[in-house]
Amino acid sequence: MVDAMEERPGIHRLVWQKHHQRYGLYIPPLYSPERPRSLILALHFGGPAYAYRGEALLTSLVVPALEELGVLILAPDCTQSAWDNPLSERDTVALLDHVQSRHQVQNKAIIMGYSMGGMGAWYLAARNQELLAGVMPISARPQPDSASVDWRIPLYAIHSRDDELFPLGPTVEVVNRLQANKANVRLTVLDGIGHFEVSRFIGPLNAAGSWFREVWAE
């Protein structure tokens, strides 16, 4: 049973008591349990550990860019030191299933992430394609095996040419190899944005909103 407060529009700080797992959940305007919505799973960036790091990604980037989609957005706190390992994968997939079971969710979720979260998106999506509709890594280094994965879901990467932490080259190389193998992959390359200028990705992410609609429409 979902608490009525949890159904109110806005960003909620929540804890899944079964696993003592913290997460942020964005509820869109006019949300109703009787009206199914799609869901985005958003993985936060790295840095010092603090409670509700997922909420920080929601407020700084994902909600301002994608609120017009009118979807649920789940942003968990990473339970390990990084997203791209089996324990984080286990916890994140379990939380996704928990939230989808509590809310009226239509379509499979799209996973996205920024920086460390983008690396996690590459990792989790490759290993859980049956659970997901698509994947969007932003400002993230691909996994070592990303180019050899048989991608059956759409992938859209966003990366800045001026990223001082994760150079653009590896992302371009992986995208080119996947496109050569006829995978459904897109890449938007930006100029003049540093890795830590998260809010400057709001416009490019908003412009990618049509991709989310296309993926869910397939």
TANORBEL-V327692 format. One record per residue. N is the residue number from 1. RES is the residue in three letters. PHI is phi as a letter, one per 20 degrees, with the letter a starting at -180 (* if undefined). PSI is psi in whole degrees, -180 to 180 (none if undefined). D_FIRST is the distance of its C-alpha to the first C-alpha in whole Angstrom. Layout:
N RES PHI PSI D_FIRST
N RES PHI PSI D_FIRST
This chain:
1 MET * 128 0
2 VAL e 131 4
3 ASP f 140 7
4 ALA g -33 9
5 MET f -34 12
6 GLU f -15 10
7 GLU e -4 11
8 ARG f 144 15
9 PRO g 146 18
10 GLY p -173 19
11 ILE e 128 19
12 HIS d 138 16
13 ARG e 119 17
14 LEU c 161 14
15 VAL c 128 15
16 TRP e 103 13
17 GLN f -31 14
18 LYS g -40 15
19 HIS d 8 18
20 HIS l 46 18
21 GLN d 124 18
22 ARG e 145 18
23 TYR b 153 18
24 GLY e 144 18
25 LEU c 120 16
26 TYR e 125 18
27 ILE d 123 16
28 PRO f 162 19
29 PRO g 150 21
30 LEU m 20 19
31 TYR f 140 16
32 SER b 138 14
33 PRO g -23 11
34 GLU e -6 14
35 ARG d 99 16
36 PRO g 144 16
37 ARG c 158 18
38 SER f 171 20
39 LEU c 138 19
40 ILE d 133 21
41 LEU d 114 21
42 ALA d 124 24
43 LEU d 127 26
44 HIS f 164 27
45 PHE f 174 31
46 GLY e -159 33
47 GLY o -172 35
48 PRO g 142 34
49 ALA f 132 31
50 TYR b 164 29
51 ALA f 139 25
52 TYR m 48 23
53 ARG f -30 26
54 GLY f -38 23
55 GLU f -34 23
56 ALA f -38 27
57 LEU f -38 27
58 LEU g -49 25
59 THR f -33 27
60 SER e -22 30
61 LEU b -58 30
62 VAL f -48 27
63 VAL f -48 26
64 PRO g -34 29
65 ALA e -35 30
66 LEU c 8 27
67 GLU f -28 25
68 GLU f -14 27
69 LEU f -24 26
70 GLY m 36 22
71 VAL d 166 20
72 LEU f 143 17
73 ILE c 118 19
74 LEU d 127 18
75 ALA c 90 21
76 PRO f 159 20
77 ASP e 136 23
78 CYS f 131 25
79 THR e -7 25
80 GLN c -169 29
81 SER f -16 32
82 ALA b 165 31
83 TRP e -26 29
84 ASP e 64 32
85 ASN b 161 31
86 PRO g -35 30
87 LEU f -44 28
88 SER f -41 26
89 GLU g -48 26
90 ARG g -49 24
91 ASP f -41 21
92 THR f -43 21
93 VAL f -40 20
94 ALA f -42 18
95 LEU f -41 16
96 LEU g -45 16
97 ASP f -40 15
98 HIS f -48 12
99 VAL f -40 11
100 GLN f -30 13
101 SER f -22 10
102 ARG e -20 7
103 HIS c 158 9
104 GLN f 97 12
105 VAL d 125 15
106 GLN d 152 18
107 ASN m 164 21
108 LYS f 156 22
109 ALA f 151 21
110 ILE d 130 25
111 ILE e 139 25
112 MET b 165 28
113 GLY a 158 29
114 TYR d 131 32
115 SER l -118 35
116 MET g -37 33
117 GLY f -32 30
118 GLY f -38 32
119 MET f -39 34
120 GLY f -35 30
121 ALA f -44 30
122 TRP g -47 33
123 TYR f -54 32
124 LEU f -39 28
125 ALA f -41 29
126 ALA f -32 32
127 ARG e -4 30
128 ASN c 41 27
129 GLN f -29 29
130 GLU f -18 27
131 LEU e -11 23
132 LEU c 155 25
133 ALA e -27 26
134 GLY a 174 29
135 VAL b 138 30
136 MET c 97 31
137 PRO e 136 33
138 ILE c 130 35
139 SER l 50 37
140 ALA c 146 37
141 ARG e 129 39
142 PRO f 160 39
143 GLN f 157 38
144 PRO g -30 42
145 ASP d 11 41
146 SER g -36 39
147 ALA f -19 42
148 SER e -1 42
149 VAL f 140 39
150 ASP e 86 38
151 TRP f 118 36
152 ARG d -3 34
153 ILE d 153 32
154 PRO f 145 33
155 LEU c 133 34
156 TYR c 113 35
157 ALA d 142 37
158 ILE c 129 38
159 HIS b 144 40
160 SER e 139 43
161 ARG f -22 47
162 ASP d 20 47
163 ASP f 117 44
164 GLU e -10 46
165 LEU e -48 43
166 PHE d 100 43
167 PRO g 152 46
168 LEU f -32 45
169 GLY g -52 47
170 PRO f -36 45
171 THR f -45 43
172 VAL f -43 45
173 GLU f -46 47
174 VAL f -45 43
175 VAL f -43 43
176 ASN f -42 46
177 ARG f -40 46
178 LEU f -41 43
179 GLN f -35 44
180 ALA f -27 47
181 ASN e 13 45
182 LYS m 22 44
183 ALA f 154 40
184 ASN e 84 38
185 VAL c 136 39
186 ARG c 156 39
187 LEU b 128 41
188 THR d 122 41
189 VAL d 127 44
190 LEU d 160 44
191 ASP c 146 47
192 GLY m 15 47
193 ILE d 124 44
194 GLY f 164 43
195 HIS f -36 41
196 PHE e 7 39
197 GLU e 64 39
198 VAL g -44 36
199 SER f -20 35
200 ARG f -6 38
201 PHE e -3 36
202 ILE g -48 34
203 GLY f -51 37
204 PRO f -37 37
205 LEU f -39 33
206 ASN f -40 33
207 ALA f -22 36
208 ALA e 4 34
209 GLY g -34 31
210 SER f -29 33
211 TRP f -42 33
212 PHE g -45 29
213 ARG f -42 29
214 GLU f -44 32
215 VAL f -46 30
216 TRP f -22 27
217 ALA e -16 29
218 GLU f none 31
